Amino acid sequence: MMGLLNGWLLPACYMTGFALACLLPRQHWTVARITAGLGLASTLVTTTAAGLAAGLADRQVDKPGLTVALLIALLGWVIIRYAARYLEGEAQQPRFVKALLFTLACVSLLVVSQHLVLLVLGWSCTSLGLHYLLTFYRERRTAQVVAHKKFIVSRLADLSLLAALVLIYQAAGTLSLRGLSDYLAHQDALPTGLHWAAGLFALAAILKSAQLPLHGWLIQVMEAPTPVSALLHAGVVNVGGFVLIRLAELLALAPASQILLVLVGSLTAVLASLVMMTRISIKVRLAWSTCAQMGFMLVEVGLGLYELALLHLVAHSFYKAHAFLAAGETVSETRALALLGTPGARRSLLRYLLSPVVSGMLVAGSLAGWQWLLPAAGLTLPTAATLVLALGLAPLLWLEQGRSVALLAHAGLRVLLLIQVYFVWHWLFAGLAPAASGTAPWLMAWVCVAFVLLYGLQIWLRRHPQGRLAQRLYPWAYCGFYLDETFTRLTFALWPARLGKLQPTMRPDTTPLGETV
């Protein structure tokens, strides 16, 4: 009974749908729609039943797993319905449906599993299913190259995961999450093997979350159909953060792993944000945004803020799914706004500097109000999280369209409302994720310095778009600081990509590329 309450119906639905799609290739979309509908309905029923089982012990109800399972069920339902219209008239649709259902089944297995072997198996098979989706257009060389790069990165992550499983079993004698939790509860300090295991899991999450410098495959997946981009950016690439949340008790005792996550995540967030400022293509900007957001989520995990990381995961998934599926509408809206005139980018330095101060005061005041009105909620934010939230809200106070008192009041109210919405969601997710753990003060200081420097650099570039710094930084940022090129040359020198033959759509005078890169 508890297995059903913890979401096992969802992977069962998707795996059954995958089998039926293989047996009934002519009814592929019918099978996919029914599977997605049953998966969503069963997950809603399961989540409701688990919520009503309030008398059960917390350990018996998998709150993080059910939360992400419901997210996957909803995204799967939306993406399948969208893909059926998007791919109308395309060849190889049955192959697409089978790969999509298989990928959703594997990622569902990952999020509901309470055993590390099934978790790792689901994570690895999710990558394999995604490989077929990324190469849906087999005649496109770029898609093949990107899939090859992702395949290499994913296999390196899989090797790290296998080594971590061996180390955990040697130290704890179990691979179940509950057994590992019981073992860690009696440990004041981790043995060396578990320190290495935590580091390997952190490394796997870094590899599969497209962190610099192994990020290029995520940026270049635009050759795949839009539904694949939505699934990847909204559901699959977030899995690394979820796995680390699952292992929160292990990571809390492994400071080296926390340092690795914070340093890599913060550097990725800062550099990817700078690169995103140079991009014009909406989908490419979204891809760099995902890279930066995954870095920020790993920073939250490294700082022990697991409830914020889970909230970030869910919010980012919904945002990116909508952004990719509505990318065409975004282009139309941008063109419509352009007809209204381009607002001036150069504002007074005082306004840029006062905006985070004002937003920080609103955050601090709102937090104090919540603690006074709902002391049982226990809402707290460390200094680093408060600062980053204030910096993130500050651009809403820049008042690009004017300087009137009415606009200032409207912007202030909008920021205040967003803060209240954020605290509501923070309060809801605080009961779903593991409790926050402590971290080194210097890591908090590092994060504060990194995001303050990013905000200051953004201000400088907006005020001096033709300045010496902008002219020197732009070529590097536009080329992604040449990190992906270096990685591509190295990996392809060791493992060349076997590319298929080009389709006869090129000009007669075009010379085909070689069979290897």
Protein Blocks (a to p, Z undefined) as FASTA:
>chain_A
ZZmmnopmmmmmmmmmmmmmmmmmmlmmmmmmmmmmmmmmmmmmmmmmmmmmmmbcfklp
cfklmmmmmmmmmmmmmmmmmmmmmmgoiahklmmmmmmmmmmmmmmmmmmpcbfklmmm
mmmmmmmmmmmmmmmpmmlmklmmmmmmmmmmmmmmmmmmmmmmmmmmmmnopabfklmm
mmmmmpfbdcfklmmmmmmmmmmmmmmnopafklmmmmmmmmpcfklmmmmmmmmmmmmm
mmmmmmmmmmmmmmklmmmmmmmmmmmmmmmmmmmmmpmblklmmmmmmmmmmmmmmmmm
mnopaklmmmmmmmmmmmmmmmmmmmmmmmmmmmmmmmnopadfbdcfklmmmmmmmmmm
mmmmmmmmmmmmmmmnopacdfklmmmmmmmmmmmmnomnbccfklmmmmmmmmmmmmmm
mmmmmmmmmmmmccdddddfklmmmmmmmmmmmmmmmmmmmmmmmbmklmmmmmmmmnon
ommmmmmmmmmmmmccddddddfkbcfklccddfbZZ
